[in-house]
Amino acid sequence: MIELKDLRYVRLGSRDLAAAAEYARTILGLELVRRESDAIYFRGDDRDHTLVYFEGDAADHATGWEVAGAAALDAAGAELEAKRIQVHRGSRAECEKRYVADFIAFADPSGNRHELVASPRTSGTRFSPSRDCGVWSFSHIGLRTTNAARDETFWTTVMNARVSDRIGAAPLLRIDEVHHRIALFPSQHAGVQHVNHQVHGVDDVMRSYYFLRERGVKIVFGPGRHPTSGAVFLYFEGPDGMVYEYSTGVRLIKPEEEPGYRPRLFAFAPESFCMWGSRPDIPEFRT
Ligand SMILES: [Fe+2]
C-alpha cells in the first residue's frame, strides 16, 4: 500500500496565466511566490507553493501528494507498475519546476493525474496572504470520478485513504486526521472539481462572502455548513470555471478514534451537502 503523507499542491492549466494569477492574488487571496516563463506559483500556507497555474489546457490538472521519501517513492512506483498502472518518472527539469527532489506521475482509474513527490520544498518565510481572507492552509480537493465505487477501491487499497463518510456514492476520504483530503464526485469526465482552503473562522467565511459578492464573483454554494465534516463553507467560481472553497471547523478523526471509526452514509440530497438549507449551483452536487 502506498502511504500518502500529505496533499502538497494542485497544478491547473490555463490559457490566460495573467488573468488566473490576478484572480489568485486579488480574489482568492493567496501569496504570489514566483512567476516563471510558463507558470505562476502561489501558496496558502508555509510550504513553497500549493497552487500553480501553468501555461496549458484548462482541463489539464494534476495533484501533488507527498510520500515519506526516496525509498517510499521507488516502492510506490514499483507497486503501481505491478498493478499495470503506467508511471512516469519526473525528469530533472520537471522536478525543478515542482521544487521537489523527485516525483512520479500516474493517472487514477478515472484519468485524474497525480504526482507522488519526495522531499518537497518548504518555505523559510512566513505565509502572508495578499488580502485579509483568513486563509491558513491548502487543505483538500474535490475530484471527479467516472466510477465512484471503483475509484474508492483504488484510493483505499492501492493508497492509504480511508472513507470518512459517503454522500450517496460519493466518498469523502482522509489520509490523516482531517475528515477529508479528497472527495470523489461522480461525473462524466475526470478533473479537479474544487479546491479548498481553510480559513480561521466563520468571520472569514462571511467577510469573504460580502467581499466576493461586491466584486461580482459568482457564489455557487453557501454560506452553509456540511453535516458530514461539520465545516462552515463558501464555494465560488474562479478562472476556467474552477470552483474554490473556503471552509473552517472541519472535523478531525484522531488516531484513537481510528480503530472504531465507521463511515456514515448520507443520502444524495441537498440537506446532506448543507444543513442550513443552502442549495448548490455546482453540477456534481446537484441532486
Ligand atoms: Fe470541499
py3Dmol code that shows the C-alpha trace and the ligand (Angstrom):
import py3Dmol

protein = """\
ATOM      1  CA  MET A   1       0.000   0.000   0.000  1.00  0.00           C
ATOM      2  CA  ILE A   2       1.232   3.477  -0.886  1.00  0.00           C
ATOM      3  CA  GLU A   3       1.184   5.792   2.101  1.00  0.00           C
ATOM      4  CA  LEU A   4       0.244   9.348   1.178  1.00  0.00           C
ATOM      5  CA  LYS A   5       1.572  11.672   3.886  1.00  0.00           C
ATOM      6  CA  ASP A   6       0.214  14.997   2.733  1.00  0.00           C
ATOM      7  CA  LEU A   7      -1.602  16.854  -0.022  1.00  0.00           C
ATOM      8  CA  ARG A   8       1.029  19.252  -1.328  1.00  0.00           C
ATOM      9  CA  TYR A   9      -0.204  21.128  -4.365  1.00  0.00           C
ATOM     10  CA  VAL A  10      -2.568  21.355  -7.249  1.00  0.00           C
ATOM     11  CA  ARG A  11      -1.422  22.326 -10.751  1.00  0.00           C
ATOM     12  CA  LEU A  12      -4.003  23.828 -13.091  1.00  0.00           C
ATOM     13  CA  GLY A  13      -3.505  24.575 -16.771  1.00  0.00           C
ATOM     14  CA  SER A  14      -4.599  27.954 -18.071  1.00  0.00           C
ATOM     15  CA  ARG A  15      -4.519  29.728 -21.429  1.00  0.00           C
ATOM     16  CA  ASP A  16      -4.574  33.076 -19.640  1.00  0.00           C
ATOM     17  CA  LEU A  17      -1.941  32.945 -16.904  1.00  0.00           C
ATOM     18  CA  ALA A  18      -2.148  36.669 -16.211  1.00  0.00           C
ATOM     19  CA  ALA A  19      -5.898  36.543 -15.534  1.00  0.00           C
ATOM     20  CA  ALA A  20      -5.623  33.387 -13.409  1.00  0.00           C
ATOM     21  CA  ALA A  21      -2.814  34.939 -11.384  1.00  0.00           C
ATOM     22  CA  GLU A  22      -4.758  38.152 -10.891  1.00  0.00           C
ATOM     23  CA  TYR A  23      -7.668  36.123  -9.534  1.00  0.00           C
ATOM     24  CA  ALA A  24      -5.489  34.036  -7.190  1.00  0.00           C
ATOM     25  CA  ARG A  25      -3.895  37.154  -5.754  1.00  0.00           C
ATOM     26  CA  THR A  26      -6.707  39.682  -5.566  1.00  0.00           C
ATOM     27  CA  ILE A  27      -9.769  37.445  -5.089  1.00  0.00           C
ATOM     28  CA  LEU A  28      -8.599  34.149  -3.600  1.00  0.00           C
ATOM     29  CA  GLY A  29      -6.043  35.990  -1.500  1.00  0.00           C
ATOM     30  CA  LEU A  30      -3.100  33.628  -1.892  1.00  0.00           C
ATOM     31  CA  GLU A  31       0.510  34.775  -1.720  1.00  0.00           C
ATOM     32  CA  LEU A  32       2.306  35.129  -5.030  1.00  0.00           C
ATOM     33  CA  VAL A  33       5.505  33.101  -4.716  1.00  0.00           C
ATOM     34  CA  ARG A  34       7.106  33.455  -8.152  1.00  0.00           C
ATOM     35  CA  ARG A  35       6.455  33.976 -11.802  1.00  0.00           C
ATOM     36  CA  GLU A  36       8.297  31.791 -14.283  1.00  0.00           C
ATOM     37  CA  SER A  37       8.056  31.906 -18.067  1.00  0.00           C
ATOM     38  CA  ASP A  38       5.317  29.267 -18.250  1.00  0.00           C
ATOM     39  CA  ALA A  39       3.932  29.042 -14.707  1.00  0.00           C
ATOM     40  CA  ILE A  40       2.903  31.169 -11.727  1.00  0.00           C
ATOM     41  CA  TYR A  41       3.228  29.825  -8.174  1.00  0.00           C
ATOM     42  CA  PHE A  42       1.038  30.664  -5.182  1.00  0.00           C
ATOM     43  CA  ARG A  43       0.786  29.411  -1.659  1.00  0.00           C
ATOM     44  CA  GLY A  44      -1.889  29.264   1.012  1.00  0.00           C
ATOM     45  CA  ASP A  45       0.372  28.216   3.861  1.00  0.00           C
ATOM     46  CA  ASP A  46       4.022  27.886   4.876  1.00  0.00           C
ATOM     47  CA  ARG A  47       5.027  25.490   2.112  1.00  0.00           C
ATOM     48  CA  ASP A  48       6.899  26.572  -1.012  1.00  0.00           C
ATOM     49  CA  HIS A  49       3.753  26.574  -3.134  1.00  0.00           C
ATOM     50  CA  THR A  50       0.309  24.994  -3.015  1.00  0.00           C
ATOM     51  CA  LEU A  51      -1.294  26.211  -6.266  1.00  0.00           C
ATOM     52  CA  VAL A  52       0.378  26.523  -9.668  1.00  0.00           C
ATOM     53  CA  TYR A  53      -1.176  27.852 -12.816  1.00  0.00           C
ATOM     54  CA  PHE A  54       0.800  26.657 -15.815  1.00  0.00           C
ATOM     55  CA  GLU A  55       0.528  27.523 -19.493  1.00  0.00           C
ATOM     56  CA  GLY A  56      -1.683  24.765 -20.870  1.00  0.00           C
ATOM     57  CA  ASP A  57      -5.150  23.418 -21.429  1.00  0.00           C
ATOM     58  CA  ALA A  58      -7.653  24.460 -18.744  1.00  0.00           C
ATOM     59  CA  ALA A  59      -8.723  20.801 -18.447  1.00  0.00           C
ATOM     60  CA  ASP A  60      -5.166  19.768 -17.596  1.00  0.00           C
ATOM     61  CA  HIS A  61      -4.980  19.257 -13.807  1.00  0.00           C
ATOM     62  CA  ALA A  62      -2.549  17.431 -11.550  1.00  0.00           C
ATOM     63  CA  THR A  63      -2.486  16.910  -7.798  1.00  0.00           C
ATOM     64  CA  GLY A  64       0.734  16.505  -5.787  1.00  0.00           C
ATOM     65  CA  TRP A  65       0.953  14.081  -2.851  1.00  0.00           C
ATOM     66  CA  GLU A  66       3.934  13.709  -0.558  1.00  0.00           C
ATOM     67  CA  VAL A  67       5.317  10.278   0.310  1.00  0.00           C
ATOM     68  CA  ALA A  68       7.834   9.577   3.072  1.00  0.00           C
ATOM     69  CA  GLY A  69      10.969   9.910   0.952  1.00  0.00           C
ATOM     70  CA  ALA A  70      13.111   8.500  -1.844  1.00  0.00           C
ATOM     71  CA  ALA A  71      12.714   4.846  -0.846  1.00  0.00           C
ATOM     72  CA  ALA A  72       8.944   5.207  -0.448  1.00  0.00           C
ATOM     73  CA  LEU A  73       8.758   6.838  -3.886  1.00  0.00           C
ATOM     74  CA  ASP A  74      10.664   3.958  -5.501  1.00  0.00           C
ATOM     75  CA  ALA A  75       8.433   1.432  -3.756  1.00  0.00           C
ATOM     76  CA  ALA A  76       5.307   3.342  -4.860  1.00  0.00           C
ATOM     77  CA  GLY A  77       6.484   3.328  -8.477  1.00  0.00           C
ATOM     78  CA  ALA A  78       7.079  -0.417  -8.344  1.00  0.00           C
ATOM     79  CA  GLU A  79       3.698  -1.008  -6.728  1.00  0.00           C
ATOM     80  CA  LEU A  80       1.832   1.000  -9.370  1.00  0.00           C
ATOM     81  CA  GLU A  81       3.690  -0.767 -12.184  1.00  0.00           C
ATOM     82  CA  ALA A  82       2.902  -4.143 -10.627  1.00  0.00           C
ATOM     83  CA  LYS A  83      -0.761  -3.120 -10.894  1.00  0.00           C
ATOM     84  CA  ARG A  84      -0.156  -2.243 -14.566  1.00  0.00           C
ATOM     85  CA  ILE A  85      -0.568   1.474 -13.925  1.00  0.00           C
ATOM     86  CA  GLN A  86       1.731   3.450 -16.179  1.00  0.00           C
ATOM     87  CA  VAL A  87       4.243   5.543 -14.247  1.00  0.00           C
ATOM     88  CA  HIS A  88       6.240   8.496 -15.490  1.00  0.00           C
ATOM     89  CA  ARG A  89       9.431   9.340 -13.595  1.00  0.00           C
ATOM     90  CA  GLY A  90       9.925  13.098 -13.356  1.00  0.00           C
ATOM     91  CA  SER A  91      12.935  14.411 -15.267  1.00  0.00           C
ATOM     92  CA  ARG A  92      15.432  16.712 -13.584  1.00  0.00           C
ATOM     93  CA  ALA A  93      13.788  19.716 -15.271  1.00  0.00           C
ATOM     94  CA  GLU A  94      10.283  18.573 -14.225  1.00  0.00           C
ATOM     95  CA  CYS A  95      11.440  18.118 -10.605  1.00  0.00           C
ATOM     96  CA  GLU A  96      12.910  21.614 -10.614  1.00  0.00           C
ATOM     97  CA  LYS A  97       9.584  23.045 -11.808  1.00  0.00           C
ATOM     98  CA  ARG A  98       7.869  21.347  -8.872  1.00  0.00           C
ATOM     99  CA  TYR A  99      10.519  22.223  -6.283  1.00  0.00           C
ATOM    100  CA  VAL A 100      10.788  18.577  -5.237  1.00  0.00           C
ATOM    101  CA  ALA A 101      13.734  16.182  -5.049  1.00  0.00           C
ATOM    102  CA  ASP A 102      11.923  13.561  -7.088  1.00  0.00           C
ATOM    103  CA  PHE A 103       8.444  12.600  -8.289  1.00  0.00           C
ATOM    104  CA  ILE A 104       6.479  10.063 -10.282  1.00  0.00           C
ATOM    105  CA  ALA A 105       3.274  10.780 -12.196  1.00  0.00           C
ATOM    106  CA  PHE A 106       0.366   8.451 -12.904  1.00  0.00           C
ATOM    107  CA  ALA A 107      -3.355   8.578 -13.649  1.00  0.00           C
ATOM    108  CA  ASP A 108      -6.067   7.171 -11.371  1.00  0.00           C
ATOM    109  CA  PRO A 109      -8.736   4.871 -12.882  1.00  0.00           C
ATOM    110  CA  SER A 110     -10.874   7.872 -13.919  1.00  0.00           C
ATOM    111  CA  GLY A 111      -7.890   9.518 -15.603  1.00  0.00           C
ATOM    112  CA  ASN A 112      -7.131  12.156 -12.949  1.00  0.00           C
ATOM    113  CA  ARG A 113      -3.408  12.874 -12.963  1.00  0.00           C
ATOM    114  CA  HIS A 114      -1.455  12.639  -9.711  1.00  0.00           C
ATOM    115  CA  GLU A 115       2.133  13.190  -8.758  1.00  0.00           C
ATOM    116  CA  LEU A 116       3.792  11.442  -5.830  1.00  0.00           C
ATOM    117  CA  VAL A 117       6.607  13.642  -4.593  1.00  0.00           C
ATOM    118  CA  ALA A 118       9.633  13.130  -2.363  1.00  0.00           C
ATOM    119  CA  SER A 119      11.181  15.978  -0.367  1.00  0.00           C
ATOM    120  CA  PRO A 120       9.074  18.934  -1.489  1.00  0.00           C
ATOM    121  CA  ARG A 121      10.467  22.311  -0.524  1.00  0.00           C
ATOM    122  CA  THR A 122       9.210  24.215   2.493  1.00  0.00           C
ATOM    123  CA  SER A 123       9.418  27.980   2.582  1.00  0.00           C
ATOM    124  CA  GLY A 124      11.610  29.725   5.115  1.00  0.00           C
ATOM    125  CA  THR A 125       9.363  32.751   5.237  1.00  0.00           C
ATOM    126  CA  ARG A 126       6.022  33.165   6.921  1.00  0.00           C
ATOM    127  CA  PHE A 127       2.924  32.831   4.737  1.00  0.00           C
ATOM    128  CA  SER A 128       1.422  36.216   4.034  1.00  0.00           C
ATOM    129  CA  PRO A 129      -1.990  36.258   2.288  1.00  0.00           C
ATOM    130  CA  SER A 130      -2.408  39.004  -0.294  1.00  0.00           C
ATOM    131  CA  ARG A 131      -5.677  40.177   1.266  1.00  0.00           C
ATOM    132  CA  ASP A 132      -7.298  39.720   4.652  1.00  0.00           C
ATOM    133  CA  CYS A 133      -9.012  36.467   3.632  1.00  0.00           C
ATOM    134  CA  GLY A 134      -8.140  34.401   6.713  1.00  0.00           C
ATOM    135  CA  VAL A 135      -6.663  31.564   4.635  1.00  0.00           C
ATOM    136  CA  TRP A 136      -4.144  29.492   6.595  1.00  0.00           C
ATOM    137  CA  SER A 137      -3.951  26.178   4.702  1.00  0.00           C
ATOM    138  CA  PHE A 138      -4.499  24.481   1.372  1.00  0.00           C
ATOM    139  CA  SER A 139      -6.495  21.527   2.649  1.00  0.00           C
ATOM    140  CA  HIS A 140      -8.428  19.330   0.192  1.00  0.00           C
ATOM    141  CA  ILE A 141      -9.568  18.773  -3.349  1.00  0.00           C
ATOM    142  CA  GLY A 142     -12.770  17.501  -4.893  1.00  0.00           C
ATOM    143  CA  LEU A 143     -12.051  15.093  -7.745  1.00  0.00           C
ATOM    144  CA  ARG A 144     -14.375  13.943 -10.463  1.00  0.00           C
ATOM    145  CA  THR A 145     -14.814  10.207 -10.843  1.00  0.00           C
ATOM    146  CA  THR A 146     -16.389   8.262 -13.688  1.00  0.00           C
ATOM    147  CA  ASN A 147     -16.994   5.327 -11.308  1.00  0.00           C
ATOM    148  CA  ALA A 148     -17.087   6.185  -7.610  1.00  0.00           C
ATOM    149  CA  ALA A 149     -17.053   2.594  -6.290  1.00  0.00           C
ATOM    150  CA  ARG A 150     -14.074   1.657  -8.470  1.00  0.00           C
ATOM    151  CA  ASP A 151     -12.130   4.785  -7.522  1.00  0.00           C
ATOM    152  CA  GLU A 152     -12.956   4.408  -3.820  1.00  0.00           C
ATOM    153  CA  THR A 153     -11.420   0.935  -4.009  1.00  0.00           C
ATOM    154  CA  PHE A 154      -8.358   2.392  -5.739  1.00  0.00           C
ATOM    155  CA  TRP A 155      -7.813   5.075  -3.074  1.00  0.00           C
ATOM    156  CA  THR A 156      -8.443   2.721  -0.165  1.00  0.00           C
ATOM    157  CA  THR A 157      -6.479  -0.319  -1.367  1.00  0.00           C
ATOM    158  CA  VAL A 158      -3.651   0.984  -3.572  1.00  0.00           C
ATOM    159  CA  MET A 159      -3.376   4.121  -1.407  1.00  0.00           C
ATOM    160  CA  ASN A 160      -3.869   4.528   2.347  1.00  0.00           C
ATOM    161  CA  ALA A 161      -7.066   6.596   2.109  1.00  0.00           C
ATOM    162  CA  ARG A 162      -9.953   5.769   4.466  1.00  0.00           C
ATOM    163  CA  VAL A 163     -13.614   6.606   3.934  1.00  0.00           C
ATOM    164  CA  SER A 164     -14.835   9.164   6.480  1.00  0.00           C
ATOM    165  CA  ASP A 165     -18.379   9.488   5.140  1.00  0.00           C
ATOM    166  CA  ARG A 166     -20.326   8.974   1.939  1.00  0.00           C
ATOM    167  CA  ILE A 167     -22.960  11.161   0.314  1.00  0.00           C
ATOM    168  CA  GLY A 168     -24.723   8.621  -1.860  1.00  0.00           C
ATOM    169  CA  ALA A 169     -21.930   7.065  -3.934  1.00  0.00           C
ATOM    170  CA  ALA A 170     -19.541   9.982  -3.272  1.00  0.00           C
ATOM    171  CA  PRO A 171     -16.878   9.100  -0.667  1.00  0.00           C
ATOM    172  CA  LEU A 172     -15.076  11.677   1.464  1.00  0.00           C
ATOM    173  CA  LEU A 173     -11.598  10.276   2.059  1.00  0.00           C
ATOM    174  CA  ARG A 174      -8.940  11.014   4.670  1.00  0.00           C
ATOM    175  CA  ILE A 175      -5.238  10.216   4.726  1.00  0.00           C
ATOM    176  CA  ASP A 176      -4.595  11.859   8.100  1.00  0.00           C
ATOM    177  CA  GLU A 177      -6.699  13.327  10.922  1.00  0.00           C
ATOM    178  CA  VAL A 178      -8.556  15.740   8.675  1.00  0.00           C
ATOM    179  CA  HIS A 179     -12.040  14.434   7.788  1.00  0.00           C
ATOM    180  CA  HIS A 180     -11.266  14.573   4.071  1.00  0.00           C
ATOM    181  CA  ARG A 181      -8.367  15.435   1.808  1.00  0.00           C
ATOM    182  CA  ILE A 182     -10.111  14.048  -1.266  1.00  0.00           C
ATOM    183  CA  ALA A 183     -13.777  13.877  -2.133  1.00  0.00           C
ATOM    184  CA  LEU A 184     -14.833  11.881  -5.196  1.00  0.00           C
ATOM    185  CA  PHE A 185     -17.864  13.172  -7.088  1.00  0.00           C
ATOM    186  CA  PRO A 186     -19.468  11.197  -9.912  1.00  0.00           C
ATOM    187  CA  SER A 187     -19.142  12.884 -13.301  1.00  0.00           C
ATOM    188  CA  GLN A 188     -18.858  12.053 -16.990  1.00  0.00           C
ATOM    189  CA  HIS A 189     -15.187  13.051 -17.058  1.00  0.00           C
ATOM    190  CA  ALA A 190     -12.070  13.383 -14.930  1.00  0.00           C
ATOM    191  CA  GLY A 191     -10.666  16.598 -13.435  1.00  0.00           C
ATOM    192  CA  VAL A 192     -10.286  18.578 -10.240  1.00  0.00           C
ATOM    193  CA  GLN A 193     -13.809  19.552  -9.182  1.00  0.00           C
ATOM    194  CA  HIS A 194     -12.993  22.028  -6.404  1.00  0.00           C
ATOM    195  CA  VAL A 195     -10.009  23.387  -4.491  1.00  0.00           C
ATOM    196  CA  ASN A 196     -10.357  24.004  -0.742  1.00  0.00           C
ATOM    197  CA  HIS A 197      -8.507  26.409   1.524  1.00  0.00           C
ATOM    198  CA  GLN A 198      -9.100  26.534   5.256  1.00  0.00           C
ATOM    199  CA  VAL A 199      -9.804  29.904   6.841  1.00  0.00           C
ATOM    200  CA  HIS A 200      -9.519  30.770  10.520  1.00  0.00           C
ATOM    201  CA  GLY A 201     -13.193  31.145  11.357  1.00  0.00           C
ATOM    202  CA  VAL A 202     -16.775  31.886  10.423  1.00  0.00           C
ATOM    203  CA  ASP A 203     -15.993  35.615  10.350  1.00  0.00           C
ATOM    204  CA  ASP A 204     -13.583  34.954   7.471  1.00  0.00           C
ATOM    205  CA  VAL A 205     -16.181  32.942   5.560  1.00  0.00           C
ATOM    206  CA  MET A 206     -18.744  35.717   5.928  1.00  0.00           C
ATOM    207  CA  ARG A 207     -16.281  38.538   5.268  1.00  0.00           C
ATOM    208  CA  SER A 208     -15.320  36.825   2.011  1.00  0.00           C
ATOM    209  CA  TYR A 209     -18.959  36.235   1.145  1.00  0.00           C
ATOM    210  CA  TYR A 210     -19.575  40.004   1.077  1.00  0.00           C
ATOM    211  CA  PHE A 211     -16.153  40.732  -0.467  1.00  0.00           C
ATOM    212  CA  LEU A 212     -16.779  38.317  -3.356  1.00  0.00           C
ATOM    213  CA  ARG A 213     -20.365  39.453  -3.934  1.00  0.00           C
ATOM    214  CA  GLU A 214     -19.296  43.061  -4.125  1.00  0.00           C
ATOM    215  CA  ARG A 215     -16.738  42.173  -6.807  1.00  0.00           C
ATOM    216  CA  GLY A 216     -19.192  40.170  -8.897  1.00  0.00           C
ATOM    217  CA  VAL A 217     -17.615  36.779  -8.184  1.00  0.00           C
ATOM    218  CA  LYS A 218     -20.226  34.073  -8.678  1.00  0.00           C
ATOM    219  CA  ILE A 219     -21.077  32.350  -5.384  1.00  0.00           C
ATOM    220  CA  VAL A 220     -22.062  28.775  -6.257  1.00  0.00           C
ATOM    221  CA  PHE A 221     -22.837  27.346  -2.796  1.00  0.00           C
ATOM    222  CA  GLY A 222     -23.167  28.699   0.696  1.00  0.00           C
ATOM    223  CA  PRO A 223     -22.553  30.134   3.133  1.00  0.00           C
ATOM    224  CA  GLY A 224     -23.506  26.845   4.730  1.00  0.00           C
ATOM    225  CA  ARG A 225     -22.418  24.011   6.959  1.00  0.00           C
ATOM    226  CA  HIS A 226     -21.611  20.470   5.810  1.00  0.00           C
ATOM    227  CA  PRO A 227     -23.317  17.889   8.047  1.00  0.00           C
ATOM    228  CA  THR A 228     -20.531  15.439   7.123  1.00  0.00           C
ATOM    229  CA  SER A 229     -17.356  17.256   8.162  1.00  0.00           C
ATOM    230  CA  GLY A 230     -19.115  19.937  10.225  1.00  0.00           C
ATOM    231  CA  ALA A 231     -17.254  22.637   8.298  1.00  0.00           C
ATOM    232  CA  VAL A 232     -18.769  26.034   7.560  1.00  0.00           C
ATOM    233  CA  PHE A 233     -18.211  26.693   3.872  1.00  0.00           C
ATOM    234  CA  LEU A 234     -18.437  29.032   0.913  1.00  0.00           C
ATOM    235  CA  TYR A 235     -17.935  27.914  -2.697  1.00  0.00           C
ATOM    236  CA  PHE A 236     -17.313  30.366  -5.525  1.00  0.00           C
ATOM    237  CA  GLU A 237     -16.223  30.369  -9.120  1.00  0.00           C
ATOM    238  CA  GLY A 238     -12.696  31.001 -10.343  1.00  0.00           C
ATOM    239  CA  PRO A 239     -10.886  31.122 -13.698  1.00  0.00           C
ATOM    240  CA  ASP A 240     -11.826  28.498 -16.299  1.00  0.00           C
ATOM    241  CA  GLY A 241     -14.915  27.540 -14.275  1.00  0.00           C
ATOM    242  CA  MET A 242     -12.879  26.019 -11.427  1.00  0.00           C
ATOM    243  CA  VAL A 243     -14.701  26.064  -8.087  1.00  0.00           C
ATOM    244  CA  TYR A 244     -12.835  27.316  -4.997  1.00  0.00           C
ATOM    245  CA  GLU A 245     -13.939  26.793  -1.428  1.00  0.00           C
ATOM    246  CA  TYR A 246     -13.157  28.440   1.867  1.00  0.00           C
ATOM    247  CA  SER A 247     -14.098  26.460   4.936  1.00  0.00           C
ATOM    248  CA  THR A 248     -13.485  26.316   8.652  1.00  0.00           C
ATOM    249  CA  GLY A 249     -14.067  23.900  11.514  1.00  0.00           C
ATOM    250  CA  VAL A 250     -13.519  20.620   9.678  1.00  0.00           C
ATOM    251  CA  ARG A 251     -13.893  17.564  11.898  1.00  0.00           C
ATOM    252  CA  LEU A 252     -10.723  15.718  12.889  1.00  0.00           C
ATOM    253  CA  ILE A 253     -10.665  11.946  13.315  1.00  0.00           C
ATOM    254  CA  LYS A 254      -7.975  11.353  15.924  1.00  0.00           C
ATOM    255  CA  PRO A 255      -5.721   8.264  15.904  1.00  0.00           C
ATOM    256  CA  GLU A 256      -7.514   6.885  18.972  1.00  0.00           C
ATOM    257  CA  GLU A 257     -10.831   7.071  17.051  1.00  0.00           C
ATOM    258  CA  GLU A 258      -9.459   5.197  14.005  1.00  0.00           C
ATOM    259  CA  PRO A 259      -9.959   1.594  15.223  1.00  0.00           C
ATOM    260  CA  GLY A 260     -13.672   2.011  15.917  1.00  0.00           C
ATOM    261  CA  TYR A 261     -14.496   4.524  13.206  1.00  0.00           C
ATOM    262  CA  ARG A 262     -17.318   3.673  10.798  1.00  0.00           C
ATOM    263  CA  PRO A 263     -18.174   5.866   7.817  1.00  0.00           C
ATOM    264  CA  ARG A 264     -21.691   7.260   7.808  1.00  0.00           C
ATOM    265  CA  LEU A 265     -23.922   7.139   4.741  1.00  0.00           C
ATOM    266  CA  PHE A 266     -25.823  10.317   3.869  1.00  0.00           C
ATOM    267  CA  ALA A 267     -28.484  10.414   1.158  1.00  0.00           C
ATOM    268  CA  PHE A 268     -27.509  12.150  -2.089  1.00  0.00           C
ATOM    269  CA  ALA A 269     -29.795  15.061  -1.210  1.00  0.00           C
ATOM    270  CA  PRO A 270     -29.332  18.836  -0.693  1.00  0.00           C
ATOM    271  CA  GLU A 271     -29.509  18.558   3.106  1.00  0.00           C
ATOM    272  CA  SER A 272     -26.515  16.185   3.046  1.00  0.00           C
ATOM    273  CA  PHE A 273     -24.400  18.942   1.488  1.00  0.00           C
ATOM    274  CA  CYS A 274     -25.714  21.801   3.643  1.00  0.00           C
ATOM    275  CA  MET A 275     -27.561  21.601   6.946  1.00  0.00           C
ATOM    276  CA  TRP A 276     -28.569  25.288   6.789  1.00  0.00           C
ATOM    277  CA  GLY A 277     -30.585  24.942   3.568  1.00  0.00           C
ATOM    278  CA  SER A 278     -28.228  26.472   1.003  1.00  0.00           C
ATOM    279  CA  ARG A 279     -28.669  24.881  -2.443  1.00  0.00           C
ATOM    280  CA  PRO A 280     -25.573  24.161  -4.543  1.00  0.00           C
ATOM    281  CA  ASP A 281     -25.227  25.619  -8.023  1.00  0.00           C
ATOM    282  CA  ILE A 282     -22.484  23.045  -8.720  1.00  0.00           C
ATOM    283  CA  PRO A 283     -23.242  20.275 -11.245  1.00  0.00           C
ATOM    284  CA  GLU A 284     -21.600  17.473  -9.201  1.00  0.00           C
ATOM    285  CA  PHE A 285     -23.507  18.448  -6.012  1.00  0.00           C
ATOM    286  CA  ARG A 286     -26.898  18.760  -7.711  1.00  0.00           C
ATOM    287  CA  THR A 287     -29.301  16.063  -6.653  1.00  0.00           C
TER     288      THR A 287
END
"""
ligand_1 = """\
1
LIG
Fe -14.827 20.824 -0.097
"""
view = py3Dmol.view(width=600, height=400)
view.addModel(protein, "pdb")
view.setStyle({"model": 0}, {"cartoon": {"style": "trace"}})
view.addModel(ligand_1, "xyz")
view.setStyle({"model": 1}, {"stick": {}})
view.zoomTo()
view.show()
